Amino acid sequence: MEPTRSVELGRNELTSIYLDYGADAQECLGSDLNISERGMLFKSRWQFEVGTQLSLLFTYNDPFGRPAKTEVEALVVDCEEAVPGSFHHLLIFPEVTPELKNAIREITHARQCCRAISLN
């Protein structure tokens, strides 16, 4: 198994992912990231091996617009090359705490609101 890496997800529709405490970063637009209580699917230029454990830090705005964050551990269960140099990753969350459930709800809501605004 590979060493643990840290990933940070940013705010609203545009989400930033940081690896190894900021050693590398990438921005994800709406369709590049799907998240639920079971896990997440995201597209990136990085390639992780199945079995890699990732430490995640979600940063987002709560319903009142205040900055919020939630930490979670995730496990890579699938990684496929989408096009040369771009990979789809499927991660699962082995432990879903009430704090994580709430954060996922708020992140999903913020991303949906941004999509609705951009369509108008």
URQUIHU-V913976 format. One record per pair of residues at least 24 apart in sequence whose ideal C-beta (glycine too) atoms are under 7 Angstrom apart, sorted by sequence separation. I is the first residue (numbers start at 1). J is the second residue. D is the distance in whole Angstrom. If there is no record, write none. Layout:
BEGIN
I | J | D
I | J | D
END
This chain:
BEGIN
52 | 76 | 4
51 | 76 | 7
50 | 76 | 6
17 | 44 | 7
19 | 46 | 7
49 | 76 | 7
50 | 77 | 6
48 | 76 | 5
50 | 78 | 6
72 | 100 | 5
50 | 79 | 6
70 | 99 | 6
49 | 79 | 7
70 | 100 | 6
48 | 79 | 5
47 | 79 | 6
70 | 103 | 4
39 | 74 | 7
54 | 91 | 7
68 | 106 | 7
43 | 82 | 6
45 | 85 | 6
47 | 87 | 5
45 | 86 | 6
46 | 87 | 7
48 | 89 | 6
43 | 86 | 6
44 | 87 | 6
63 | 106 | 6
43 | 87 | 7
62 | 106 | 6
43 | 88 | 5
44 | 89 | 7
58 | 103 | 5
60 | 106 | 6
2 | 49 | 6
7 | 54 | 5
9 | 56 | 7
41 | 88 | 7
42 | 89 | 6
60 | 107 | 5
11 | 59 | 6
41 | 89 | 7
4 | 53 | 5
5 | 54 | 5
6 | 55 | 5
7 | 56 | 5
8 | 57 | 5
9 | 58 | 5
10 | 59 | 6
11 | 60 | 5
12 | 61 | 7
41 | 90 | 5
58 | 107 | 6
61 | 110 | 6
1 | 51 | 5
2 | 52 | 4
4 | 54 | 7
5 | 55 | 7
9 | 59 | 7
11 | 61 | 6
60 | 110 | 6
1 | 52 | 7
4 | 55 | 5
6 | 57 | 7
8 | 59 | 6
39 | 90 | 7
40 | 91 | 5
1 | 53 | 7
39 | 91 | 5
39 | 92 | 4
38 | 92 | 6
39 | 93 | 5
38 | 93 | 7
37 | 96 | 5
37 | 101 | 6
37 | 104 | 6
36 | 104 | 7
35 | 104 | 6
35 | 107 | 6
35 | 108 | 6
30 | 111 | 7
30 | 115 | 6
12 | 110 | 5
13 | 111 | 6
12 | 111 | 7
13 | 114 | 3
12 | 114 | 5
13 | 115 | 6
13 | 118 | 7
END
